[in-house]
């Protein structure tokens, strides 16, 4: 994805990001390790602060092509009932029909449709996010944070990711008006991902 500039008002030039190091040795299938990963979110509350939470149960797979990131893909399945905002009453409300309707729609799903390298250690992944049987496109910005062999001999790779979505596009429309103006819950939700994945044997 290039940045277009103009030289002498007549000649268009294209600047592309550095290709970055060849990570071909990372190619293969990887399983996300929930015990060393985090899928979090933050949403504006009462117009003054952010409520933060996470999902603690999920299963994810990465298929990486280190030499050609455009051939990489990812899938993630999140258990809605595992939502945790460190406040039990709020978590129960989030599981009801006002929000996720966890009994009817127990899973949130993400499936990538394309991937690209946009900088030396930065990537962009486009995919489909399904919540409450509604599927919409999302774009994730990802930072490659490194790879290592852990003390048990397992190969690990790490990524940090982020995106912002409008919850109302997935039918999460519940809100309440404040006496001082504005609403109780913001529509924009910031999603963050800290991923540690283990290479499949």
PASEBA-1860 file (N, C-alpha, C; in nm, 3 decimals):
! residues 201
1> XXXXXXXX> 0.086/-0.117/0.000/0.000/0.000/0.000/0.090/0.122/0.000 ~ 0.091/0.198/-0.108/0.188/0.305/-0.122/0.131/0.440/-0.085 ~ 0.224/0.538/-0.076/0.188/0.678/-0.053/0.223/0.752/-0.181 ~ 0.126/0.820/-0.239/0.147/0.883/-0.368/0.192/1.026/-0.350 ~ 0.297/1.063/-0.419/0.347/1.200/-0.417/0.359/1.251/-0.560 ~ 0.387/1.380/-0.578/0.398/1.437/-0.712/0.529/1.515/-0.721 ~ 0.603/1.493/-0.832/0.730/1.559/-0.854/0.720/1.642/-0.981 ~ 0.761/1.767/-0.972/0.753/1.860/-1.083/0.612/1.874/-1.138
9> XXXXXXXX> 0.512/1.843/-1.052/0.371/1.859/-1.086/0.325/1.768/-1.199 ~ 0.412/1.682/-1.250/0.371/1.600/-1.364/0.399/1.453/-1.343 ~ 0.498/1.418/-1.262/0.539/1.279/-1.251/0.498/1.223/-1.116 ~ 0.417/1.120/-1.116/0.373/1.057/-0.992/0.475/0.953/-0.949 ~ 0.508/0.951/-0.821/0.600/0.852/-0.767/0.530/0.778/-0.655 ~ 0.572/0.658/-0.631/0.511/0.575/-0.529/0.617/0.533/-0.429 ~ 0.590/0.556/-0.300/0.681/0.513/-0.194/0.616/0.398/-0.120 ~ 0.687/0.290/-0.105/0.634/0.174/-0.034/0.716/0.148/0.089
17> XXXXXXXX> 0.658/0.088/0.193/0.731/0.062/0.316/0.841/-0.040/0.294 ~ 0.943/-0.037/0.382/1.051/-0.133/0.374/0.996/-0.274/0.383 ~ 1.055/-0.363/0.304/1.005/-0.500/0.303/1.025/-0.568/0.437 ~ 1.127/-0.528/0.510/1.153/-0.589/0.639/1.227/-0.721/0.625 ~ 1.266/-0.780/0.735/1.342/-0.905/0.731/1.256/-1.020/0.681 ~ 1.324/-1.118/0.618/1.254/-1.238/0.575/1.230/-1.326/0.697 ~ 1.104/-1.352/0.728/1.068/-1.432/0.844/1.018/-1.570/0.801 ~ 1.079/-1.620/0.693/1.036/-1.748/0.640/1.041/-1.860/0.740
25> XXXXXXXX> 1.132/-1.851/0.838/1.143/-1.956/0.939/1.021/-1.961/1.031 ~ 0.936/-1.857/1.026/0.815/-1.857/1.107/0.696/-1.920/1.034 ~ 0.715/-1.957/0.909/0.604/-2.012/0.832/0.555/-2.142/0.894 ~ 0.423/-2.157/0.895/0.363/-2.277/0.951/0.237/-2.244/1.028 ~ 0.185/-2.342/1.098/0.062/-2.327/1.176/0.095/-2.306/1.322 ~ 0.022/-2.212/1.385/0.045/-2.174/1.524/-0.087/-2.172/1.599 ~ -0.085/-2.212/1.725/-0.204/-2.208/1.810/-0.186/-2.098/1.915 ~ -0.286/-2.011/1.928/-0.279/-1.906/2.029/-0.286/-1.968/2.168
33> XXXXXXXX> -0.198/-1.923/2.256/-0.190/-1.973/2.394/-0.265/-1.877/2.486 ~ -0.388/-1.909/2.528/-0.466/-1.816/2.610/-0.401/-1.782/2.744 ~ -0.318/-1.871/2.796/-0.257/-1.845/2.926/-0.147/-1.740/2.917 ~ -0.104/-1.705/2.797/-0.002/-1.602/2.780/-0.046/-1.496/2.679 ~ -0.177/-1.487/2.657/-0.233/-1.389/2.563/-0.345/-1.312/2.631 ~ -0.391/-1.207/2.564/-0.503/-1.129/2.618/-0.582/-1.069/2.503 ~ -0.715/-1.082/2.510/-0.805/-1.016/2.417/-0.888/-0.918/2.498 ~ -0.859/-0.791/2.484/-0.920/-0.690/2.569/-1.004/-0.590/2.492
41> XXXXXXXX> -1.080/-0.510/2.568/-1.160/-0.405/2.507/-1.174/-0.290/2.605 ~ -1.206/-0.173/2.552/-1.231/-0.055/2.634/-1.342/0.025/2.569 ~ -1.435/0.076/2.651/-1.547/0.155/2.601/-1.573/0.270/2.697 ~ -1.613/0.384/2.642/-1.638/0.504/2.722/-1.759/0.482/2.813 ~ -1.748/0.525/2.938/-1.857/0.509/3.035/-1.891/0.644/3.095 ~ -2.020/0.679/3.089/-2.073/0.803/3.149/-2.001/0.927/3.095 ~ -1.946/0.918/2.977/-1.882/1.030/2.908/-1.752/1.078/2.973 ~ -1.704/1.008/3.077/-1.590/1.062/3.151/-1.471/0.967/3.163
49> XXXXXXXX> -1.493/0.838/3.147/-1.382/0.745/3.167/-1.403/0.621/3.080 ~ -1.309/0.528/3.085/-1.320/0.404/3.009/-1.340/0.285/3.103 ~ -1.431/0.197/3.066/-1.441/0.066/3.131/-1.362/-0.032/3.045 ~ -1.276/-0.111/3.110/-1.193/-0.207/3.038/-1.230/-0.348/3.078 ~ -1.218/-0.438/2.986/-1.247/-0.578/3.013/-1.173/-0.668/2.918 ~ -1.202/-0.797/2.928/-1.138/-0.895/2.841/-1.226/-1.019/2.830 ~ -1.194/-1.101/2.733/-1.252/-1.234/2.721/-1.144/-1.333/2.759 ~ -1.176/-1.425/2.848/-1.073/-1.513/2.902/-1.071/-1.651/2.840
57> XXXXXXXX> -1.174/-1.687/2.762/-1.178/-1.818/2.697/-1.192/-1.802/2.547 ~ -1.098/-1.857/2.473/-1.100/-1.847/2.327/-1.003/-1.948/2.268 ~ -1.022/-1.971/2.140/-0.936/-2.063/2.065/-0.899/-1.995/1.934 ~ -0.770/-1.991/1.905/-0.727/-1.922/1.785/-0.616/-1.996/1.712 ~ -0.613/-1.979/1.582/-0.513/-2.041/1.497/-0.456/-1.938/1.401 ~ -0.325/-1.942/1.382/-0.256/-1.859/1.284/-0.190/-1.950/1.182 ~ -0.200/-1.915/1.056/-0.125/-1.981/0.950/-0.035/-1.875/0.889 ~ 0.094/-1.881/0.920/0.187/-1.774/0.882/0.273/-1.813/0.763
65> XXXXXXXX> 0.291/-1.718/0.673/0.389/-1.730/0.567/0.486/-1.614/0.586 ~ 0.601/-1.643/0.649/0.694/-1.536/0.683/0.757/-1.468/0.564 ~ 0.770/-1.538/0.452/0.830/-1.480/0.333/0.730/-1.399/0.252 ~ 0.601/-1.437/0.260/0.497/-1.367/0.186/0.376/-1.350/0.279 ~ 0.377/-1.243/0.362/0.269/-1.226/0.460/0.130/-1.223/0.401 ~ 0.116/-1.190/0.272/-0.017/-1.184/0.212/-0.083/-1.321/0.208 ~ -0.004/-1.427/0.225/-0.057/-1.562/0.226/-0.092/-1.610/0.367 ~ -0.072/-1.524/0.468/-0.101/-1.560/0.606/-0.250/-1.545/0.635
73> XXXXXXXX> -0.296/-1.616/0.738/-0.438/-1.608/0.775/-0.453/-1.634/0.924 ~ -0.572/-1.603/0.976/-0.599/-1.622/1.118/-0.747/-1.651/1.139 ~ -0.775/-1.731/1.241/-0.912/-1.756/1.285/-0.916/-1.752/1.437 ~ -1.026/-1.699/1.491/-1.040/-1.685/1.635/-1.185/-1.709/1.674 ~ -1.206/-1.790/1.777/-1.340/-1.815/1.832/-1.336/-1.779/1.981 ~ -1.422/-1.686/2.022/-1.425/-1.636/2.159/-1.553/-1.682/2.227 ~ -1.542/-1.731/2.351/-1.660/-1.769/2.430/-1.716/-1.643/2.497 ~ -1.836/-1.603/2.455/-1.896/-1.478/2.504/-1.912/-1.479/2.655
81> XXXXXXXX> -1.948/-1.593/2.713/-1.973/-1.601/2.857/-1.849/-1.574/2.940 ~ -1.732/-1.573/2.877/-1.607/-1.550/2.952/-1.576/-1.401/2.969 ~ -1.667/-1.313/2.927/-1.643/-1.169/2.941/-1.616/-1.134/3.087 ~ -1.516/-1.051/3.110/-1.475/-1.017/3.247/-1.433/-0.870/3.252 ~ -1.513/-0.789/3.323/-1.480/-0.648/3.343/-1.446/-0.618/3.489 ~ -1.423/-0.724/3.565/-1.388/-0.711/3.707/-1.505/-0.658/3.791 ~ -1.626/-0.679/3.742/-1.745/-0.639/3.816/-1.857/-0.737/3.777 ~ -1.893/-0.828/3.868/-1.980/-0.942/3.836/-2.116/-0.898/3.783
89> XXXXXXXX> -2.176/-0.797/3.844/-2.309/-0.753/3.801/-2.305/-0.700/3.658 ~ -2.203/-0.625/3.627/-2.189/-0.572/3.490/-2.165/-0.686/3.390 ~ -2.083/-0.784/3.429/-2.057/-0.896/3.340/-2.185/-0.974/3.309 ~ -2.270/-0.994/3.411/-2.396/-1.064/3.389/-2.486/-0.985/3.295 ~ -2.486/-0.852/3.309/-2.567/-0.769/3.219/-2.516/-0.782/3.075 ~ -2.384/-0.786/3.057/-2.328/-0.799/2.923/-2.367/-0.932/2.857 ~ -2.394/-1.034/2.937/-2.432/-1.165/2.882/-2.578/-1.172/2.842 ~ -2.659/-1.074/2.884/-2.803/-1.076/2.857/-2.834/-1.026/2.716
97> XXXXXXXX> -2.963/-1.029/2.683/-3.008/-0.982/2.553/-2.987/-0.834/2.529 ~ -2.964/-0.756/2.634/-2.933/-0.614/2.614/-2.803/-0.596/2.537 ~ -2.713/-0.695/2.550/-2.583/-0.686/2.484/-2.557/-0.811/2.399 ~ -2.480/-0.907/2.451/-2.432/-1.019/2.368/-2.530/-1.135/2.355 ~ -2.631/-1.145/2.441/-2.724/-1.259/2.437/-2.646/-1.390/2.432 ~ -2.564/-1.412/2.534/-2.468/-1.522/2.532/-2.532/-1.659/2.518 ~ -2.652/-1.681/2.571/-2.715/-1.812/2.559/-2.757/-1.841/2.415 ~ -2.800/-1.740/2.344/-2.842/-1.758/2.204/-2.723/-1.753/2.109
105> XXXXXXXX> -2.628/-1.665/2.137/-2.511/-1.647/2.052/-2.385/-1.665/2.137 ~ -2.345/-1.788/2.164/-2.238/-1.814/2.262/-2.098/-1.781/2.215 ~ -2.082/-1.753/2.084/-1.947/-1.732/2.033/-1.936/-1.604/1.951 ~ -1.820/-1.541/1.961/-1.778/-1.433/1.870/-1.671/-1.493/1.781 ~ -1.680/-1.468/1.650/-1.585/-1.529/1.558/-1.516/-1.424/1.471 ~ -1.388/-1.449/1.445/-1.312/-1.367/1.349/-1.243/-1.459/1.251 ~ -1.253/-1.424/1.123/-1.183/-1.498/1.018/-1.120/-1.398/0.923 ~ -0.989/-1.408/0.904/-0.921/-1.313/0.817/-0.954/-1.340/0.671
113> XXXXXXXX> -0.949/-1.232/0.591/-0.969/-1.243/0.446/-0.848/-1.195/0.368 ~ -0.760/-1.116/0.429/-0.637/-1.072/0.363/-0.539/-1.022/0.467 ~ -0.412/-1.019/0.429/-0.307/-0.969/0.518/-0.199/-0.903/0.434 ~ -0.131/-0.804/0.492/-0.023/-0.735/0.420/0.077/-0.678/0.519 ~ 0.202/-0.670/0.477/0.305/-0.602/0.556/0.303/-0.455/0.516 ~ 0.298/-0.366/0.615/0.295/-0.223/0.586/0.418/-0.151/0.639 ~ 0.506/-0.221/0.709/0.630/-0.166/0.760/0.722/-0.279/0.799 ~ 0.837/-0.245/0.855/0.935/-0.349/0.885/0.880/-0.456/0.978
121> XXXXXXXX> 0.810/-0.414/1.083/0.752/-0.509/1.179/0.604/-0.485/1.199 ~ 0.538/-0.423/1.103/0.396/-0.391/1.117/0.317/-0.452/1.002 ~ 0.196/-0.494/1.035/0.113/-0.564/0.939/-0.030/-0.513/0.951 ~ -0.108/-0.543/0.850/-0.250/-0.510/0.853/-0.328/-0.633/0.807 ~ -0.426/-0.670/0.886/-0.508/-0.787/0.853/-0.654/-0.746/0.846 ~ -0.717/-0.778/0.736/-0.859/-0.753/0.716/-0.934/-0.884/0.734 ~ -1.051/-0.876/0.796/-1.126/-0.998/0.818/-1.272/-0.972/0.846 ~ -1.342/-1.078/0.879/-1.485/-1.070/0.909/-1.508/-1.103/1.056
129> XXXXXXXX> -1.575/-1.011/1.126/-1.607/-1.029/1.267/-1.756/-1.058/1.281 ~ -1.788/-1.170/1.345/-1.927/-1.210/1.363/-1.966/-1.203/1.510 ~ -2.067/-1.122/1.540/-2.123/-1.109/1.674/-2.274/-1.115/1.661 ~ -2.339/-1.198/1.741/-2.485/-1.211/1.739/-2.537/-1.238/1.598 ~ -2.467/-1.324/1.525/-2.508/-1.367/1.391/-2.502/-1.255/1.288 ~ -2.432/-1.146/1.321/-2.409/-1.038/1.226/-2.261/-1.034/1.192 ~ -2.229/-1.032/1.064/-2.090/-1.033/1.019/-2.058/-0.903/0.948 ~ -1.950/-0.837/0.994/-1.906/-0.711/0.935/-1.754/-0.715/0.917
137> XXXXXXXX> -1.701/-0.641/0.819/-1.556/-0.637/0.800/-1.488/-0.552/0.906 ~ -1.368/-0.592/0.946/-1.285/-0.514/1.038/-1.141/-0.517/0.986 ~ -1.064/-0.418/1.026/-0.923/-0.409/0.988/-0.839/-0.402/1.116 ~ -0.745/-0.493/1.131/-0.658/-0.498/1.248/-0.519/-0.449/1.211 ~ -0.462/-0.361/1.292/-0.321/-0.323/1.280/-0.241/-0.407/1.379 ~ -0.134/-0.470/1.330/-0.057/-0.566/1.409/0.090/-0.528/1.413 ~ 0.152/-0.544/1.529/0.296/-0.530/1.545/0.355/-0.666/1.578 ~ 0.455/-0.707/1.501/0.528/-0.829/1.531/0.624/-0.799/1.646
145> XXXXXXXX> 0.613/-0.874/1.757/0.692/-0.843/1.877/0.807/-0.940/1.900 ~ 0.819/-1.041/1.815/0.935/-1.129/1.826/0.899/-1.276/1.831 ~ 1.003/-1.358/1.833/0.984/-1.503/1.844/1.095/-1.559/1.932 ~ 1.069/-1.674/1.992/1.166/-1.735/2.083/1.131/-1.881/2.103 ~ 1.226/-1.955/2.158/1.200/-2.091/2.204/1.192/-2.086/2.355 ~ 1.077/-2.130/2.412/1.060/-2.117/2.556/1.134/-2.228/2.631 ~ 1.123/-2.227/2.763/1.200/-2.320/2.846/1.156/-2.465/2.827 ~ 1.040/-2.484/2.765/0.991/-2.620/2.739/1.024/-2.666/2.597
153> XXXXXXXX> 1.098/-2.582/2.524/1.137/-2.618/2.389/1.036/-2.585/2.282 ~ 0.929/-2.513/2.318/0.826/-2.477/2.221/0.862/-2.347/2.151 ~ 0.842/-2.343/2.020/0.863/-2.220/1.944/0.743/-2.129/1.964 ~ 0.768/-2.001/1.994/0.662/-1.903/2.016/0.683/-1.781/1.928 ~ 0.572/-1.720/1.890/0.575/-1.595/1.816/0.475/-1.500/1.880 ~ 0.504/-1.370/1.876/0.418/-1.273/1.942/0.374/-1.160/1.851 ~ 0.251/-1.114/1.872/0.196/-0.999/1.801/0.113/-0.915/1.898 ~ 0.111/-0.784/1.875/0.018/-0.695/1.943/-0.070/-0.631/1.837
161> XXXXXXXX> -0.201/-0.626/1.863/-0.294/-0.573/1.764/-0.397/-0.481/1.825 ~ -0.464/-0.406/1.737/-0.564/-0.311/1.784/-0.657/-0.273/1.669 ~ -0.777/-0.240/1.704/-0.873/-0.183/1.610/-0.983/-0.116/1.691 ~ -1.063/-0.035/1.626/-1.179/0.030/1.689/-1.303/-0.001/1.606 ~ -1.409/-0.043/1.673/-1.534/-0.077/1.603/-1.650/0.000/1.665 ~ -1.756/0.010/1.590/-1.882/0.069/1.638/-1.974/-0.047/1.677 ~ -1.998/-0.062/1.806/-2.073/-0.179/1.855/-2.214/-0.185/1.798 ~ -2.273/-0.072/1.764/-2.411/-0.072/1.716/-2.423/-0.142/1.581
169> XXXXXXXX> -2.314/-0.154/1.506/-2.318/-0.222/1.376/-2.343/-0.372/1.394 ~ -2.319/-0.423/1.514/-2.344/-0.565/1.543/-2.467/-0.584/1.632 ~ -2.551/-0.483/1.638/-2.675/-0.494/1.714/-2.659/-0.473/1.863 ~ -2.544/-0.424/1.908/-2.524/-0.396/2.051/-2.561/-0.249/2.074 ~ -2.690/-0.224/2.083/-2.741/-0.086/2.082/-2.787/-0.035/2.218 ~ -2.783/-0.118/2.319/-2.834/-0.076/2.451/-2.762/0.050/2.499 ~ -2.839/0.143/2.557/-2.781/0.264/2.615/-2.881/0.327/2.711 ~ -2.837/0.431/2.779/-2.923/0.506/2.870/-2.877/0.651/2.868
177> XXXXXXXX> -2.973/0.743/2.869/-2.941/0.885/2.868/-2.899/0.931/3.007 ~ -2.804/1.024/3.012/-2.760/1.082/3.138/-2.835/1.212/3.164 ~ -2.861/1.240/3.291/-2.932/1.363/3.326/-2.855/1.487/3.284 ~ -2.723/1.476/3.282/-2.640/1.591/3.247/-2.613/1.600/3.097 ~ -2.675/1.512/3.020/-2.653/1.510/2.876/-2.560/1.397/2.836 ~ -2.573/1.352/2.713/-2.491/1.241/2.667/-2.553/1.108/2.705 ~ -2.474/1.002/2.688/-2.525/0.867/2.712/-2.429/0.791/2.804 ~ -2.481/0.683/2.860/-2.406/0.605/2.957/-2.288/0.531/2.895
185> XXXXXXXX> -2.308/0.476/2.775/-2.208/0.389/2.714/-2.171/0.440/2.575 ~ -2.043/0.452/2.547/-1.999/0.495/2.415/-2.027/0.390/2.310 ~ -2.038/0.433/2.186/-2.060/0.340/2.075/-1.929/0.282/2.022 ~ -1.821/0.357/2.033/-1.692/0.310/1.985/-1.626/0.220/2.089 ~ -1.578/0.105/2.044/-1.511/0.009/2.132/-1.371/-0.015/2.079 ~ -1.272/0.004/2.164/-1.134/-0.023/2.127/-1.100/-0.168/2.162 ~ -1.057/-0.244/2.064/-1.018/-0.383/2.085/-0.866/-0.394/2.081 ~ -0.809/-0.469/2.173/-0.664/-0.488/2.178/-0.632/-0.636/2.190
193> XXXXXXXX> -0.520/-0.675/2.130/-0.480/-0.815/2.127/-0.332/-0.827/2.165 ~ -0.301/-0.904/2.265/-0.164/-0.942/2.297/-0.157/-1.093/2.276 ~ -0.088/-1.132/2.170/-0.094/-1.271/2.126/0.041/-1.340/2.141 ~ 0.040/-1.453/2.208/0.152/-1.546/2.210/0.103/-1.678/2.151 ~ 0.165/-1.721/2.043/0.120/-1.844/1.976/0.234/-1.946/1.971 ~ 0.196/-2.072/1.985/0.291/-2.183/1.987/0.283/-2.258/1.856 ~ 0.398/-2.290/1.800/0.401/-2.359/1.671/0.353/-2.501/1.684 ~ 0.269/-2.544/1.590/0.218/-2.680/1.592/0.331/-2.778/1.562
201> X> 0.322/-2.893/1.627/0.425/-2.995/1.608/0.419/-3.047/1.465
END
